[in-house]
Amino acid sequence: MDSHQKFMLRALELAELGRGATSPNPMVGCVIVHEGKVIGEGYHEIYGGPHAEPNAIQSVQNKNLLPESTVYVTLEPCAHWGKTPPCANLLVEKQVKKVVVGALDSNPLVGGKGIQILRDAGIEVVTGILSDKIRNQNRRFFTYIEKKRPYILLKWAQTEDGFIARENYDSKWISSQYSRQLVHKWRSEEDAIMVGTLTAQYDNPKLNVRDWEGKNPVRVVIDRKLLLNPDLYLFDQSQATLCYNQIQEKTEGSLQHVKMEDGFDIEAVLSDLYHKKIQSILVEGGAQLLKKFIEKELWDEARFFTGNIAFGQGITAPKLTGVLQEEINIMGDKLQVFFPKR
């Protein structure tokens, strides 16, 4: 492993510390090196706060070393004013010697402009170091920018004989408490969480983060004819909630009813979520909604648990064709992670 990869791997580790807190921005890590020694580190900690580069520069004790230092940053430094000043301009101001960039930013506001600012100022720029790893880490961001829709993560639990719920829609409890805790961690990492009408009706889920520390996702429910009981947890205004329907457009506190055209489909919902800057969505059920995403090939990742229990009969779990990425045993539950065949 050469030194570029070594320091970029460290920047990648730093970037990961921002997971769940930076959206709709990407996760970014930065390492500053002088004569082979790390003198500064930083990462984008929270959306609206300083980016990785200023955080790393701030951590450098002797700023006089910056003109002889190399800056490693996982993603191309930004070139535009957003909630913070352009990072490319900051690096020019500090007169750093070299900048090593992991992946280019496909956001049209950046897209090569950050690198051009650096090169125009006479700063040496190296690109493409561990680019695939960095794109994978930020696959939610790149999907949002390049496909103009949220990253779609499907999740469910099924019995060992292939059912997602009993015939009366009861699905408690297929997976163990450890698997359920992991799901709460996942919820804290995604922008939104979606369920269909039947899941909302029969499970009455809260769709919040309870067994983990982190922010609650935006709740999304499909209720075309507004048939759901308003006393459900989903409508308690304890967190931001979007209810997609064909009846009314109404906002009450943190609950927003979004009226869609007659016969609206899942693509229309995804388009609206994209314009609301929802970068990723965890689809937790039920079976009908999950199958719609699978049939339309509208998914980027699927995670499902197989519990050590059998129902004998019930509602069949979704079936998908994909590439098995990972298989983990979680205290008796089998967790499988799939990516689509692309």
C-alpha positions, 0 to 999 in steps of 0.5 A: 500500500502506498502512502496515498492509499494509507492516508486516504484510508484514514480519511475514509475512516474519518468520513464514516464518523459523519454517517447519518448526520450530513445529509443531503451533503456527502460524508467527507474526511480530511487528513493533512500530512507534513513530511509523512506525519499527520498534523491535522484531521477532520470530517464533515460532522453535521449538515450546516456545520463546517466541512471536513477541510476547515475542521482539519485545518483548524486542528493543525497546531502549527499553521506555518506548516500548511504551505509544505503539507499535503491535504488528503480529502475523500471527495473533491473540495466544494467550489460554491457557497452553500451554508459554508464558504467554498473549501477549494478557496480555503485551501488556496488561501492557506497555500497548501502544497498538494491536494490528493482527492479520492473521488470527484463530486458529480454534483453540477455545483462542484463537478471538477470546479473545485479541482480547477480552482486548486490547479489555477492557483498552482496547487498540485492535485492528484485524483482517483485514490480509492475512488470506488471505496469512497463512492460506495461509502457515499452511494446514497449521495451519488444515487441522489445526485445522479439518478435524481431520486433517493437511495432505496433500501428495502428491509424485512424479516421473514420466517424460515418457511418464507412468510413476512406475516401471518394471515391476519397481518400479525408479524410479531416477532419474527426476528430477535431483539438484537436484530431489532436493535440493529434496525433502529441503528439503520433508521438513524442513518437514513433520511426517511422511512416508508410503510404502506397502508396495511402495515400502518393499519395492522402494526401501528408502528412508531417508526422512530429510533428507540434502541439506538442514539441518533435522529429520527427519520422522516416518516412516509406513509402511503394512504391513498384514500385517507382510510387510516385511523388518525389516532395511529402513532404515525400521526402523533406529530412526534416527528416529521411525517409525510402522508401521500394521498389523493384527497387533500393537501394539508400541513398540521404541525410536523404532519404533512398530507401531500396530495398526489394526482389520481392514480399516482405511482411510486415514481411520483412519490420518489420524485417528490421526496427527491425535491424535498431533499430526502437522500435515502429511504428505508422501506420497511413494508409491508409485502405489497409495497416491497414487491412494488419496488422490486417489480419496478426494479426501484431498489439499491440495497435489500437487507432481510432477516430470516428468523428461527420461527415458522408460521406454516402459512401466511403472507409470502415474503418478497422475492428478489434477484440480486447479488448477495453482498453479505451474510451475517448470523445475529444471535440465531437470525440470518441477515442477508444483504443484496445489491441489484444485478447491474 
